[in-house]
Amino acid sequence: MNNEISLIITRDLDRLSEEIRAFEQEENLWKVKGHVTNPAGNLCLHLVGNLSNYIGAILGRSGYIRNRDAEFSLRNVSKKELLEQITKVKHTIAQTLAHLTPEQLQAPYPEQVLGYQMTV
């Protein structure tokens, strides 16, 4: 099961990378317009932050320290840096999931993320 979860997350992060690369002008990653209140760059930072925290730090003990506020307040992070962060979190996820045993997957998740207990 670990491999399948890793493949799904990797597939979706590859798609995120494609979307970030599609911005021909880097400054457009940080624009908001109309009902769009979170620019693409911040959404990318937030996705990477979630995965780095909930999989990397909590399950993999990676040492990652999340700054959730920065995920939505930082601006003008380069496209190159966003893509590097996506690549790094893909590696962290693969490493973490590869080392989880079936018993660990069935254990309670260490935090109540949605307000109730669930398994890893």
TAFENQUI-V966766 format. One record per residue. N is the residue number from 1. RES is the residue in three letters. PHI is phi in radians with two decimals (none if undefined). PSI is psi in whole degrees, 0 to 359 (999 if undefined). Layout:
((N	RES	PHI	PSI) (N	RES	PHI	PSI))
This chain:
((1	MET	none	325) (2	ASN	-1.00	316) (3	ASN	-1.09	319) (4	GLU	-1.14	317) (5	ILE	-1.09	315) (6	SER	-1.05	318) (7	LEU	-1.10	319) (8	ILE	-1.15	313) (9	ILE	-1.14	319) (10	THR	-1.08	316) (11	ARG	-0.99	314) (12	ASP	-1.22	325) (13	LEU	-1.21	326) (14	ASP	-1.09	320) (15	ARG	-1.14	320) (16	LEU	-1.06	316) (17	SER	-1.01	317) (18	GLU	-1.05	317) (19	GLU	-1.14	318) (20	ILE	-1.14	317) (21	ARG	-1.09	332) (22	ALA	-1.19	343) (23	PHE	-1.32	106) (24	GLU	-1.21	325) (25	GLN	-1.92	116) (26	GLU	-0.95	324) (27	GLU	-1.10	337) (28	ASN	-1.22	342) (29	LEU	-1.10	340) (30	TRP	-2.01	13) (31	LYS	-1.63	145) (32	VAL	-2.12	149) (33	LYS	-2.75	135) (34	GLY	1.06	236) (35	HIS	-1.47	357) (36	VAL	-1.45	108) (37	THR	-1.82	343) (38	ASN	-2.03	113) (39	PRO	-1.15	159) (40	ALA	-0.96	321) (41	GLY	-1.06	318) (42	ASN	-1.23	324) (43	LEU	-1.13	322) (44	CYS	-1.09	312) (45	LEU	-1.04	322) (46	HIS	-1.19	317) (47	LEU	-1.09	315) (48	VAL	-1.11	320) (49	GLY	-1.10	316) (50	ASN	-1.03	308) (51	LEU	-1.16	320) (52	SER	-1.11	325) (53	ASN	-1.40	302) (54	TYR	-1.28	330) (55	ILE	-1.76	307) (56	GLY	-1.17	304) (57	ALA	-1.33	313) (58	ILE	-1.35	311) (59	LEU	-1.49	323) (60	GLY	-1.74	355) (61	ARG	0.88	48) (62	SER	-1.30	343) (63	GLY	1.60	357) (64	TYR	-1.06	135) (65	ILE	-2.05	118) (66	ARG	-1.41	141) (67	ASN	-2.18	82) (68	ARG	-1.04	321) (69	ASP	-1.02	320) (70	ALA	-1.16	331) (71	GLU	-1.04	333) (72	PHE	-1.89	348) (73	SER	-1.85	336) (74	LEU	-1.10	147) (75	ARG	-2.40	157) (76	ASN	1.08	30) (77	VAL	-1.22	135) (78	SER	-1.16	154) (79	LYS	-1.01	320) (80	LYS	-1.03	315) (81	GLU	-1.14	319) (82	LEU	-1.05	315) (83	LEU	-1.14	323) (84	GLU	-1.14	321) (85	GLN	-1.15	321) (86	ILE	-1.10	314) (87	THR	-1.05	317) (88	LYS	-1.10	316) (89	VAL	-1.21	328) (90	LYS	-1.06	317) (91	HIS	-1.13	315) (92	THR	-1.05	316) (93	ILE	-1.13	313) (94	ALA	-1.04	315) (95	GLN	-1.11	313) (96	THR	-1.11	310) (97	LEU	-1.17	328) (98	ALA	-1.12	336) (99	HIS	-1.75	359) (100	LEU	-1.45	132) (101	THR	-1.48	162) (102	PRO	-0.98	325) (103	GLU	-1.16	320) (104	GLN	-1.16	323) (105	LEU	-1.12	330) (106	GLN	-1.55	350) (107	ALA	-1.28	159) (108	PRO	-1.08	139) (109	TYR	-1.14	141) (110	PRO	-1.09	343) (111	GLU	-2.25	156) (112	GLN	-1.68	83) (113	VAL	-1.10	317) (114	LEU	-1.78	14) (115	GLY	1.61	5) (116	TYR	-2.60	159) (117	GLN	-1.27	140) (118	MET	-2.57	166) (119	THR	-1.43	165) (120	VAL	-0.99	999))
